[in-house]
Structure formats: C-alpha cells, structure tokens
Amino acid sequence: MLTLLLLPLGLASASLPSSMLGTYELESSEGFDDYMYELGVDWFTRKIACSLWPTARNSQLGKRVQINTQSTFKSTEIQFELETPFQEVTLDGRTVTTTASMQGDSIVKRQEGQNGALTTIETREFRDGGRKMALIHTIPGKPDIRSVRVYKKIADSD
C-alpha cells in the first residue's frame, strides 16, 4: 500500500524524456470541427480554428511542464506539474480541474468539467521516437467524438 502512495509522488518530479520536448507543427487534422461542436464552440470560431496550422512547443522547467501553442488567431501557454491538479480555462472557455500524467509515450490531461461543463481528455501521444506528436481530444461517454491532430517535430528542445 505504501508503494502505491509513493508512486504518484515519484512521477510528479519525473523529467519528460527528450523525445517529448521540442517544437512541433500541425501536419494533419481529423474530427476537430465535430469535437469543438460538441463543446458548444460557435460556427465562426470553429471554421477559423480548423483553418489554422499552429505550432506547439513542449519544454520542462524543473518540475513544471510547459506547453506553448501559437497560431495567427490565438496563442496559449500552460504550465503544470505532473500528477498535481490545477485550474485551467480551456480554449473553448470551460473552467476545468486538470490533472496531467505521463502514461508510456503520452502526456494525458484529464480535464474535469465544473458547473455543468463537459469533462474531456487531451492526450499528447509521441510517435516514431518523438518525430510525431498526435494531439488526441476525446469526451468520456461519447466514443464517436474524437479529434486527432498530428504534428511533426520541426526543432529539438533548447
């Protein structure tokens, strides 16, 4: 029992492997419009978001993971520690309690909706030794709604 309690503490201070760090550029996108529709994002915003080809930069500063996403429409920066819940306002405007964990070759963020907001899962799955990153959005209880946006690595971490 003691081992189980210490496991999340060990993960919280874990470093991300170098294959997860660097800058990625969107290469393909499937299901993103349907996913945003389920979240209540208006038609105009969905069309703009689907037309963009953002870059994402994953880095780590001590225990904190940092993800910067940049596009011509909107840019974001988020910092968090693995296995430590935090408040997040998603790009679609939901306030959620997010807990991120490292699961194999993936960073998984479970975003628990508050005040009637949907709960979602955002998975950054690193493929081909980190040369590709699939950003997968799902909604628990709605298996038909799945967005998969594949990014290619364009630069290693500094």
ROGU-779676 format. One record per residue: residue number from 1; chain; x, y, z of N, C-alpha, C in turn. Coordinates in Angstrom, 1 decimal. Layout:
N
+-----+------+--------+--------+--------+--------+--------+--------+--------+--------+--------+
! pos ! unit !   n.xx !   n.yy !   n.zz !  ca.xx !  ca.yy !  ca.zz !   c.xx !   c.yy !   c.zz !
+-----+------+--------+--------+--------+--------+--------+--------+--------+--------+--------+
! NUM !    A !      X !      Y !      Z !      X !      Y !      Z !      X !      Y !      Z !
...
+-----+------+--------+--------+--------+--------+--------+--------+--------+--------+--------+
END
This chain:
158
+-----+------+--------+--------+--------+--------+--------+--------+--------+--------+--------+
! pos ! unit !   n.xx !   n.yy !   n.zz !  ca.xx !  ca.yy !  ca.zz !   c.xx !   c.yy !   c.zz !
+-----+------+--------+--------+--------+--------+--------+--------+--------+--------+--------+
!   1 !    A !    0.8 !   -1.2 !    0.0 !    0.0 !    0.0 !    0.0 !    0.9 !    1.3 !    0.0 !
!   2 !    A !    1.9 !    1.3 !    0.8 !    2.8 !    2.4 !    0.8 !    3.4 !    2.7 !   -0.5 !
!   3 !    A !    3.8 !    1.7 !   -1.3 !    4.4 !    1.8 !   -2.6 !    3.4 !    2.6 !   -3.5 !
!   4 !    A !    2.1 !    2.2 !   -3.5 !    1.1 !    2.9 !   -4.3 !    1.0 !    4.4 !   -4.0 !
!   5 !    A !    1.1 !    4.7 !   -2.7 !    1.0 !    6.1 !   -2.4 !    2.2 !    6.9 !   -2.8 !
!   6 !    A !    3.4 !    6.3 !   -2.9 !    4.6 !    7.0 !   -3.2 !    4.8 !    7.1 !   -4.8 !
!   7 !    A !    4.1 !    6.2 !   -5.5 !    4.3 !    6.2 !   -7.0 !    3.9 !    7.6 !   -7.6 !
!   8 !    A !    2.7 !    8.2 !   -7.3 !    2.4 !    9.5 !   -7.9 !    3.4 !   10.5 !   -7.5 !
!   9 !    A !    3.9 !   10.5 !   -6.3 !    4.9 !   11.5 !   -5.9 !    6.2 !   11.4 !   -6.7 !
!  10 !    A !    6.6 !   10.2 !   -7.0 !    7.8 !   10.0 !   -7.8 !    7.5 !   10.5 !   -9.3 !
!  11 !    A !    6.3 !   10.3 !   -9.8 !    6.0 !   10.7 !  -11.1 !    5.9 !   12.3 !  -11.2 !
!  12 !    A !    5.5 !   12.9 !  -10.1 !    5.4 !   14.3 !  -10.1 !    6.7 !   15.0 !  -10.4 !
!  13 !    A !    7.8 !   14.4 !   -9.9 !    9.1 !   15.1 !  -10.1 !    9.8 !   14.5 !  -11.3 !
!  14 !    A !    9.2 !   13.6 !  -12.1 !    9.9 !   13.0 !  -13.2 !   10.1 !   14.0 !  -14.3 !
!  15 !    A !   11.2 !   13.8 !  -15.0 !   11.5 !   14.6 !  -16.2 !   10.9 !   13.9 !  -17.4 !
!  16 !    A !   10.4 !   14.7 !  -18.3 !    9.9 !   14.2 !  -19.5 !   11.1 !   13.7 !  -20.4 !
!  17 !    A !   10.9 !   12.6 !  -21.1 !   12.0 !   12.2 !  -22.0 !   12.3 !   13.2 !  -23.1 !
!  18 !    A !   13.5 !   13.3 !  -23.6 !   13.8 !   14.3 !  -24.6 !   12.9 !   14.1 !  -25.9 !
!  19 !    A !   12.4 !   12.9 !  -26.1 !   11.5 !   12.7 !  -27.3 !   10.2 !   13.4 !  -27.2 !
!  20 !    A !    9.9 !   13.9 !  -26.0 !    8.6 !   14.7 !  -25.8 !    8.8 !   16.2 !  -25.9 !
!  21 !    A !   10.1 !   16.6 !  -25.9 !   10.4 !   18.0 !  -25.9 !   10.8 !   18.5 !  -27.3 !
!  22 !    A !   10.4 !   19.8 !  -27.5 !   10.8 !   20.4 !  -28.8 !    9.6 !   21.1 !  -29.4 !
!  23 !    A !    9.7 !   21.5 !  -30.6 !    8.7 !   22.3 !  -31.3 !    8.1 !   21.5 !  -32.4 !
!  24 !    A !    6.8 !   21.5 !  -32.5 !    6.0 !   20.7 !  -33.4 !    5.1 !   21.6 !  -34.2 !
!  25 !    A !    4.9 !   21.2 !  -35.5 !    4.0 !   21.9 !  -36.4 !    2.9 !   21.0 !  -36.9 !
!  26 !    A !    1.6 !   21.5 !  -36.9 !    0.5 !   20.7 !  -37.3 !    0.7 !   20.3 !  -38.7 !
!  27 !    A !    0.4 !   19.0 !  -38.9 !    0.6 !   18.3 !  -40.2 !   -0.8 !   17.8 !  -40.8 !
!  28 !    A !   -1.7 !   17.3 !  -39.9 !   -3.0 !   16.9 !  -40.3 !   -4.0 !   16.9 !  -39.2 !
!  29 !    A !   -5.2 !   17.0 !  -39.5 !   -6.3 !   17.1 !  -38.5 !   -7.5 !   16.4 !  -39.0 !
!  30 !    A !   -8.1 !   15.6 !  -38.1 !   -9.3 !   14.9 !  -38.3 !  -10.2 !   15.0 !  -37.1 !
!  31 !    A !  -11.5 !   15.3 !  -37.4 !  -12.5 !   15.3 !  -36.3 !  -12.5 !   16.6 !  -35.4 !
!  32 !    A !  -11.7 !   17.5 !  -35.7 !  -11.6 !   18.7 !  -34.8 !  -12.8 !   19.5 !  -34.8 !
!  33 !    A !  -13.5 !   19.7 !  -35.9 !  -14.7 !   20.5 !  -36.0 !  -15.8 !   19.9 !  -35.2 !
!  34 !    A !  -16.0 !   18.5 !  -35.3 !  -17.0 !   17.8 !  -34.6 !  -16.8 !   17.9 !  -33.1 !
!  35 !    A !  -15.5 !   17.8 !  -32.7 !  -15.1 !   17.9 !  -31.3 !  -15.5 !   19.2 !  -30.7 !
!  36 !    A !  -15.1 !   20.3 !  -31.4 !  -15.5 !   21.7 !  -31.0 !  -17.0 !   21.9 !  -30.9 !
!  37 !    A !  -17.7 !   21.3 !  -31.9 !  -19.2 !   21.5 !  -31.9 !  -19.8 !   20.9 !  -30.7 !
!  38 !    A !  -19.3 !   19.7 !  -30.3 !  -19.8 !   19.1 !  -29.0 !  -19.5 !   19.9 !  -27.8 !
!  39 !    A !  -18.5 !   20.7 !  -27.8 !  -18.1 !   21.6 !  -26.7 !  -18.9 !   22.9 !  -26.7 !
!  40 !    A !  -19.7 !   23.1 !  -27.8 !  -20.5 !   24.3 !  -27.9 !  -19.8 !   25.5 !  -28.5 !
!  41 !    A !  -18.7 !   25.3 !  -29.3 !  -18.0 !   26.3 !  -29.9 !  -18.8 !   26.8 !  -31.1 !
!  42 !    A !  -18.9 !   28.1 !  -31.3 !  -19.7 !   28.6 !  -32.4 !  -19.1 !   28.3 !  -33.8 !
!  43 !    A !  -19.9 !   28.4 !  -34.8 !  -19.6 !   28.0 !  -36.2 !  -18.4 !   28.8 !  -36.7 !
!  44 !    A !  -18.4 !   30.1 !  -36.5 !  -17.3 !   31.0 !  -37.0 !  -16.0 !   30.7 !  -36.4 !
!  45 !    A !  -16.0 !   30.5 !  -35.0 !  -14.7 !   30.2 !  -34.3 !  -14.2 !   28.8 !  -34.8 !
!  46 !    A !  -15.1 !   27.8 !  -35.0 !  -14.7 !   26.5 !  -35.4 !  -14.0 !   26.6 !  -36.8 !
!  47 !    A !  -14.6 !   27.3 !  -37.7 !  -14.1 !   27.4 !  -39.0 !  -12.7 !   28.1 !  -39.0 !
!  48 !    A !  -12.5 !   29.1 !  -38.2 !  -11.2 !   29.8 !  -38.1 !  -10.2 !   28.8 !  -37.5 !
!  49 !    A !  -10.6 !   28.1 !  -36.4 !   -9.7 !   27.2 !  -35.7 !   -9.2 !   26.0 !  -36.6 !
!  50 !    A !  -10.2 !   25.5 !  -37.4 !   -9.8 !   24.4 !  -38.4 !   -9.0 !   24.9 !  -39.5 !
!  51 !    A !   -8.9 !   26.1 !  -39.8 !   -8.1 !   26.6 !  -40.9 !   -6.6 !   26.9 !  -40.5 !
!  52 !    A !   -6.4 !   26.9 !  -39.2 !   -5.0 !   27.3 !  -38.7 !   -4.1 !   26.1 !  -38.7 !
!  53 !    A !   -2.8 !   26.3 !  -38.8 !   -1.8 !   25.3 !  -38.7 !   -0.8 !   25.7 !  -37.6 !
!  54 !    A !   -1.2 !   25.5 !  -36.3 !   -0.4 !   26.0 !  -35.2 !    0.9 !   25.2 !  -35.0 !
!  55 !    A !    1.8 !   25.8 !  -34.2 !    3.0 !   25.1 !  -33.7 !    2.8 !   25.0 !  -32.2 !
!  56 !    A !    3.4 !   23.9 !  -31.6 !    3.3 !   23.6 !  -30.2 !    4.7 !   23.4 !  -29.7 !
!  57 !    A !    5.1 !   24.0 !  -28.6 !    6.5 !   23.8 !  -28.1 !    6.3 !   23.2 !  -26.7 !
!  58 !    A !    6.9 !   22.0 !  -26.5 !    6.9 !   21.3 !  -25.2 !    8.2 !   21.5 !  -24.6 !
!  59 !    A !    8.2 !   22.0 !  -23.3 !    9.5 !   22.1 !  -22.6 !    9.3 !   21.8 !  -21.1 !
!  60 !    A !   10.4 !   21.7 !  -20.4 !   10.2 !   21.4 !  -19.0 !   11.2 !   22.4 !  -18.2 !
!  61 !    A !   10.6 !   23.0 !  -17.2 !   11.4 !   23.9 !  -16.3 !   11.4 !   23.4 !  -14.9 !
!  62 !    A !   12.4 !   22.7 !  -14.5 !   12.4 !   22.0 !  -13.2 !   11.3 !   20.9 !  -13.3 !
!  63 !    A !   10.4 !   21.0 !  -12.3 !    9.3 !   20.0 !  -12.2 !    8.1 !   20.4 !  -13.1 !
!  64 !    A !    8.1 !   21.6 !  -13.6 !    7.0 !   22.1 !  -14.4 !    7.1 !   21.9 !  -15.9 !
!  65 !    A !    6.1 !   21.3 !  -16.4 !    6.0 !   21.1 !  -17.9 !    5.3 !   22.3 !  -18.4 !
!  66 !    A !    5.9 !   22.8 !  -19.5 !    5.3 !   24.0 !  -20.2 !    5.0 !   23.6 !  -21.6 !
!  67 !    A !    3.7 !   24.0 !  -22.1 !    3.3 !   23.8 !  -23.4 !    2.8 !   25.2 !  -24.0 !
!  68 !    A !    3.5 !   25.6 !  -25.0 !    3.2 !   26.9 !  -25.7 !    2.6 !   26.5 !  -27.1 !
!  69 !    A !    1.4 !   27.0 !  -27.4 !    0.8 !   26.8 !  -28.7 !    0.6 !   28.1 !  -29.3 !
!  70 !    A !    1.1 !   28.2 !  -30.6 !    1.0 !   29.5 !  -31.3 !    0.3 !   29.4 !  -32.6 !
!  71 !    A !   -0.6 !   30.3 !  -32.9 !   -1.2 !   30.4 !  -34.2 !   -1.5 !   31.9 !  -34.5 !
!  72 !    A !   -1.9 !   32.2 !  -35.7 !   -2.2 !   33.6 !  -36.0 !   -3.5 !   34.1 !  -35.4 !
!  73 !    A !   -4.3 !   33.1 !  -34.9 !   -5.6 !   33.5 !  -34.3 !   -5.5 !   33.7 !  -32.7 !
!  74 !    A !   -4.9 !   32.7 !  -32.1 !   -4.8 !   32.7 !  -30.7 !   -3.5 !   31.9 !  -30.2 !
!  75 !    A !   -2.8 !   32.4 !  -29.2 !   -1.7 !   31.7 !  -28.7 !   -1.9 !   31.4 !  -27.2 !
!  76 !    A !   -1.4 !   30.3 !  -26.7 !   -1.6 !   30.0 !  -25.3 !   -0.3 !   29.5 !  -24.7 !
!  77 !    A !   -0.2 !   29.6 !  -23.4 !    0.9 !   29.0 !  -22.6 !    0.3 !   28.3 !  -21.4 !
!  78 !    A !    0.7 !   27.1 !  -21.1 !    0.2 !   26.5 !  -19.9 !    1.4 !   25.8 !  -19.2 !
!  79 !    A !    1.4 !   25.9 !  -17.9 !    2.5 !   25.2 !  -17.1 !    1.8 !   24.4 !  -16.0 !
!  80 !    A !    2.4 !   23.2 !  -15.7 !    1.8 !   22.4 !  -14.7 !    2.8 !   21.3 !  -14.3 !
!  81 !    A !    2.5 !   20.7 !  -13.1 !    3.3 !   19.6 !  -12.6 !    2.5 !   18.4 !  -12.8 !
!  82 !    A !    3.2 !   17.3 !  -13.2 !    2.5 !   16.0 !  -13.4 !    1.9 !   15.6 !  -12.1 !
!  83 !    A !    0.7 !   15.0 !  -12.2 !    0.0 !   14.4 !  -11.1 !   -0.5 !   15.4 !  -10.0 !
!  84 !    A !   -0.4 !   16.7 !  -10.4 !   -0.9 !   17.7 !   -9.5 !   -2.1 !   18.5 !  -10.1 !
!  85 !    A !   -3.3 !   18.3 !   -9.5 !   -4.4 !   19.0 !  -10.1 !   -4.2 !   20.5 !  -10.1 !
!  86 !    A !   -4.8 !   21.2 !  -11.2 !   -4.7 !   22.6 !  -11.3 !   -5.9 !   23.1 !  -12.0 !
!  87 !    A !   -6.2 !   24.4 !  -11.9 !   -7.4 !   25.0 !  -12.6 !   -6.9 !   25.5 !  -14.0 !
!  88 !    A !   -7.7 !   25.2 !  -15.0 !   -7.4 !   25.6 !  -16.3 !   -8.7 !   26.1 !  -17.0 !
!  89 !    A !   -8.5 !   27.2 !  -17.8 !   -9.5 !   27.7 !  -18.6 !   -9.2 !   27.2 !  -20.0 !
!  90 !    A !  -10.0 !   26.3 !  -20.6 !   -9.7 !   25.8 !  -21.9 !   -9.9 !   26.8 !  -23.0 !
!  91 !    A !   -9.4 !   26.6 !  -24.2 !   -9.6 !   27.5 !  -25.3 !  -11.0 !   27.7 !  -25.7 !
!  92 !    A !  -11.9 !   26.7 !  -25.4 !  -13.3 !   26.9 !  -25.7 !  -14.0 !   27.6 !  -24.5 !
!  93 !    A !  -13.3 !   28.0 !  -23.5 !  -13.9 !   28.8 !  -22.4 !  -14.4 !   28.0 !  -21.2 !
!  94 !    A !  -14.2 !   26.7 !  -21.1 !  -14.6 !   25.9 !  -20.0 !  -13.6 !   26.1 !  -18.8 !
!  95 !    A !  -14.1 !   26.1 !  -17.6 !  -13.2 !   26.1 !  -16.4 !  -13.2 !   24.6 !  -16.0 !
!  96 !    A !  -12.0 !   24.1 !  -15.9 !  -11.8 !   22.7 !  -15.6 !  -10.8 !   22.5 !  -14.5 !
!  97 !    A !  -10.8 !   21.4 !  -13.8 !   -9.7 !   20.9 !  -12.9 !   -9.0 !   19.9 !  -13.7 !
!  98 !    A !   -7.7 !   20.2 !  -14.0 !   -6.9 !   19.3 !  -14.9 !   -5.9 !   18.6 !  -14.0 !
!  99 !    A !   -5.7 !   17.3 !  -14.3 !   -4.6 !   16.5 !  -13.8 !   -3.9 !   15.9 !  -15.0 !
! 100 !    A !   -2.6 !   16.1 !  -15.1 !   -1.8 !   15.6 !  -16.2 !   -0.9 !   14.5 !  -15.6 !
! 101 !    A !   -0.7 !   13.5 !  -16.5 !    0.1 !   12.3 !  -16.1 !    0.9 !   11.9 !  -17.3 !
! 102 !    A !    2.0 !   11.2 !  -17.0 !    2.7 !   10.6 !  -18.1 !    2.4 !    9.1 !  -18.1 !
! 103 !    A !    1.9 !    8.7 !  -19.3 !    1.5 !    7.3 !  -19.4 !    2.2 !    6.7 !  -20.7 !
! 104 !    A !    3.3 !    6.0 !  -20.4 !    4.0 !    5.4 !  -21.5 !    4.6 !    6.6 !  -22.4 !
! 105 !    A !    4.3 !    6.6 !  -23.7 !    4.8 !    7.6 !  -24.6 !    3.8 !    8.8 !  -24.7 !
! 106 !    A !    3.0 !    9.0 !  -23.7 !    2.0 !   10.0 !  -23.8 !    1.9 !   10.9 !  -22.5 !
! 107 !    A !    1.5 !   12.2 !  -22.8 !    1.1 !   13.0 !  -21.7 !   -0.4 !   13.1 !  -21.8 !
! 108 !    A !   -1.1 !   12.7 !  -20.7 !   -2.5 !   12.7 !  -20.7 !   -3.1 !   13.7 !  -19.7 !
! 109 !    A !   -3.9 !   14.6 !  -20.2 !   -4.5 !   15.6 !  -19.3 !   -6.0 !   15.3 !  -19.2 !
! 110 !    A !   -6.5 !   15.0 !  -18.0 !   -7.9 !   14.8 !  -17.8 !   -8.4 !   16.1 !  -17.3 !
! 111 !    A !   -9.4 !   16.7 !  -18.0 !   -9.9 !   18.0 !  -17.7 !  -11.4 !   17.8 !  -17.2 !
! 112 !    A !  -11.5 !   17.8 !  -15.9 !  -12.8 !   17.6 !  -15.2 !  -13.6 !   18.9 !  -15.3 !
! 113 !    A !  -14.7 !   18.8 !  -16.0 !  -15.6 !   20.0 !  -16.1 !  -16.2 !   20.4 !  -14.8 !
! 114 !    A !  -16.5 !   21.7 !  -14.7 !  -17.1 !   22.2 !  -13.5 !  -18.4 !   23.0 !  -13.9 !
! 115 !    A !  -19.4 !   23.0 !  -13.0 !  -20.6 !   23.8 !  -13.2 !  -21.3 !   23.3 !  -14.5 !
! 116 !    A !  -21.4 !   22.0 !  -14.7 !  -22.1 !   21.5 !  -15.9 !  -21.2 !   21.4 !  -17.2 !
! 117 !    A !  -20.0 !   21.9 !  -17.1 !  -19.1 !   21.8 !  -18.3 !  -18.7 !   20.4 !  -18.5 !
! 118 !    A !  -18.5 !   20.0 !  -19.8 !  -18.0 !   18.7 !  -20.2 !  -16.6 !   18.4 !  -19.6 !
! 119 !    A !  -16.4 !   17.1 !  -19.3 !  -15.1 !   16.6 !  -19.0 !  -14.5 !   16.1 !  -20.3 !
! 120 !    A !  -13.2 !   16.4 !  -20.5 !  -12.5 !   16.0 !  -21.7 !  -11.2 !   15.4 !  -21.4 !
! 121 !    A !  -10.6 !   14.6 !  -22.3 !   -9.3 !   14.1 !  -22.2 !   -8.4 !   14.5 !  -23.3 !
! 122 !    A !   -7.3 !   15.1 !  -23.0 !   -6.4 !   15.6 !  -24.1 !   -5.1 !   14.8 !  -23.9 !
! 123 !    A !   -4.8 !   14.0 !  -25.0 !   -3.6 !   13.1 !  -24.9 !   -2.6 !   13.6 !  -26.0 !
! 124 !    A !   -1.4 !   13.8 !  -25.6 !   -0.3 !   14.1 !  -26.5 !    0.5 !   12.8 !  -26.6 !
! 125 !    A !    0.3 !   12.1 !  -27.7 !    1.0 !   10.8 !  -27.9 !    2.2 !   11.0 !  -28.8 !
! 126 !    A !    3.3 !   10.6 !  -28.3 !    4.6 !   10.8 !  -29.1 !    4.9 !    9.5 !  -29.8 !
! 127 !    A !    5.0 !    9.7 !  -31.1 !    5.2 !    8.5 !  -32.0 !    6.5 !    8.6 !  -32.8 !
! 128 !    A !    7.0 !    7.5 !  -33.3 !    8.2 !    7.5 !  -34.1 !    9.4 !    8.2 !  -33.4 !
! 129 !    A !    9.6 !    7.8 !  -32.2 !   10.7 !    8.3 !  -31.4 !   10.6 !    9.8 !  -31.1 !
! 130 !    A !    9.4 !   10.3 !  -31.1 !    9.2 !   11.8 !  -30.9 !    9.2 !   12.6 !  -32.1 !
! 131 !    A !    9.3 !   12.0 !  -33.3 !    9.3 !   12.8 !  -34.5 !    7.9 !   13.3 !  -34.9 !
! 132 !    A !    6.9 !   12.6 !  -34.3 !    5.5 !   13.0 !  -34.5 !    4.8 !   13.1 !  -33.1 !
! 133 !    A !    3.9 !   14.0 !  -33.0 !    3.0 !   14.1 !  -31.8 !    1.6 !   14.1 !  -32.2 !
! 134 !    A !    0.8 !   13.2 !  -31.8 !   -0.6 !   13.2 !  -32.0 !   -1.3 !   13.8 !  -30.8 !
! 135 !    A !   -2.1 !   14.9 !  -31.1 !   -2.9 !   15.5 !  -30.1 !   -4.3 !   15.0 !  -30.2 !
! 136 !    A !   -4.7 !   14.2 !  -29.3 !   -6.0 !   13.5 !  -29.4 !   -6.9 !   14.0 !  -28.3 !
! 137 !    A !   -8.1 !   14.5 !  -28.8 !   -9.1 !   15.0 !  -27.9 !  -10.3 !   14.0 !  -27.8 !
! 138 !    A !  -10.7 !   13.7 !  -26.7 !  -11.9 !   12.8 !  -26.5 !  -12.8 !   13.3 !  -25.4 !
! 139 !    A !  -14.0 !   12.8 !  -25.4 !  -15.0 !   13.2 !  -24.4 !  -15.5 !   11.9 !  -23.8 !
! 140 !    A !  -15.2 !   11.6 !  -22.5 !  -15.7 !   10.4 !  -21.9 !  -17.2 !   10.2 !  -22.1 !
! 141 !    A !  -17.7 !    9.0 !  -22.5 !  -19.1 !    8.8 !  -22.7 !  -19.6 !    9.1 !  -24.1 !
! 142 !    A !  -18.7 !    9.7 !  -24.9 !  -19.1 !   10.0 !  -26.3 !  -18.0 !    9.4 !  -27.2 !
! 143 !    A !  -17.9 !    8.1 !  -27.4 !  -16.8 !    7.5 !  -28.2 !  -16.8 !    7.9 !  -29.6 !
! 144 !    A !  -17.8 !    8.4 !  -30.2 !  -17.9 !    8.8 !  -31.6 !  -17.2 !   10.1 !  -31.8 !
! 145 !    A !  -17.0 !   10.9 !  -30.8 !  -16.3 !   12.2 !  -30.9 !  -14.9 !   12.0 !  -30.5 !
! 146 !    A !  -14.0 !   12.2 !  -31.6 !  -12.6 !   12.1 !  -31.4 !  -11.9 !   13.0 !  -32.4 !
! 147 !    A !  -11.0 !   13.8 !  -31.9 !  -10.2 !   14.7 !  -32.7 !   -8.7 !   14.2 !  -32.7 !
! 148 !    A !   -8.1 !   14.0 !  -33.8 !   -6.7 !   13.6 !  -33.9 !   -6.0 !   14.6 !  -34.8 !
! 149 !    A !   -5.1 !   15.3 !  -34.2 !   -4.3 !   16.3 !  -34.9 !   -2.8 !   15.9 !  -34.8 !
! 150 !    A !   -2.2 !   15.6 !  -35.9 !   -0.9 !   15.1 !  -35.9 !    0.1 !   16.2 !  -36.2 !
! 151 !    A !    1.1 !   16.3 !  -35.4 !    2.2 !   17.4 !  -35.5 !    3.5 !   16.7 !  -35.9 !
! 152 !    A !    4.3 !   17.3 !  -36.7 !    5.7 !   16.8 !  -36.9 !    6.7 !   17.7 !  -36.2 !
! 153 !    A !    7.7 !   17.1 !  -35.7 !    8.7 !   17.9 !  -35.0 !    9.6 !   18.7 !  -36.0 !
! 154 !    A !    9.7 !   20.0 !  -35.7 !   10.5 !   20.8 !  -36.5 !   11.7 !   21.4 !  -35.8 !
! 155 !    A !   11.8 !   21.2 !  -34.5 !   13.0 !   21.6 !  -33.8 !   13.1 !   20.8 !  -32.5 !
! 156 !    A !   14.3 !   20.5 !  -32.1 !   14.5 !   19.8 !  -30.8 !   14.5 !   20.9 !  -29.7 !
! 157 !    A !   14.4 !   20.5 !  -28.5 !   14.4 !   21.4 !  -27.3 !   15.7 !   22.1 !  -27.2 !
! 158 !    A !   15.7 !   23.3 !  -26.7 !   16.9 !   24.1 !  -26.4 !   17.8 !   23.5 !  -25.4 !
+-----+------+--------+--------+--------+--------+--------+--------+--------+--------+--------+
END
